[in-house]
């Protein structure tokens, strides 16, 4: 089954939310910076994959204000 733009957008929102949560944990001292960096890298890869899938569908997330 092919992923729809809506599905990809939802996955992207979840990944970005996870990155924000990790940043908050590091800021609050609940996670050290290195661990936060490593966790963030996992979600950055997910964002990149989703961005590439959306680009194949003609949508460039770098041009969408809410993702900048």
C-alpha positions as CSV (number, residue, x, y, z in Angstrom):
1,X,0.0,0.0,0.0
2,X,1.3,3.4,-1.0
3,X,1.7,6.0,1.7
4,X,-0.5,9.1,1.2
5,X,0.7,12.6,1.7
6,X,-1.5,12.8,4.8
7,X,0.2,9.7,6.2
8,X,3.6,11.1,5.5
9,X,2.7,14.4,7.1
10,X,1.5,12.7,10.2
11,X,4.7,10.7,10.5
12,X,6.7,13.9,9.9
13,X,4.8,15.7,12.7
14,X,5.5,12.7,15.1
15,X,9.2,12.7,14.3
16,X,9.5,16.5,14.8
17,X,7.6,16.2,18.1
18,X,10.0,13.5,19.3
19,X,12.9,15.8,18.4
20,X,11.3,18.6,20.5
21,X,10.8,16.2,23.4
22,X,14.4,15.2,23.3
23,X,15.5,18.8,23.3
24,X,13.3,19.5,26.3
25,X,14.8,16.5,28.2
26,X,18.3,17.7,27.5
27,X,17.4,21.3,28.6
28,X,15.8,20.0,31.8
29,X,18.8,17.8,32.6
30,X,16.9,14.6,32.3
31,X,19.1,13.4,29.4
32,X,22.7,14.3,28.7
33,X,23.7,16.1,25.5
34,X,25.4,13.2,23.9
35,X,22.5,10.8,24.5
36,X,20.1,13.6,23.2
37,X,22.3,14.0,20.1
38,X,22.2,10.3,19.4
39,X,18.4,10.1,19.8
40,X,17.9,13.1,17.7
41,X,20.0,11.6,14.9
42,X,17.5,8.7,14.7
43,X,14.6,11.1,14.2
44,X,16.6,13.3,11.8
45,X,17.0,10.2,9.5
46,X,13.3,9.6,9.7
47,X,12.6,13.3,8.8
48,X,15.0,13.0,5.8
49,X,13.3,9.8,4.6
50,X,9.9,11.3,4.8
51,X,11.1,14.5,3.1
52,X,12.5,12.4,0.2
53,X,9.2,10.5,-0.1
54,X,7.2,13.8,-0.2
55,X,9.7,15.3,-2.7
56,X,8.9,12.3,-5.0
57,X,5.3,13.3,-4.7
58,X,6.2,16.9,-5.7
59,X,6.2,18.4,-2.2
60,X,9.3,20.2,-1.0
61,X,9.1,20.5,2.8
62,X,11.9,23.0,2.9
63,X,9.4,25.5,1.2
64,X,6.6,24.9,3.8
65,X,6.7,27.5,6.5
66,X,5.5,25.2,9.4
67,X,8.6,22.9,8.8
68,X,11.2,25.6,8.7
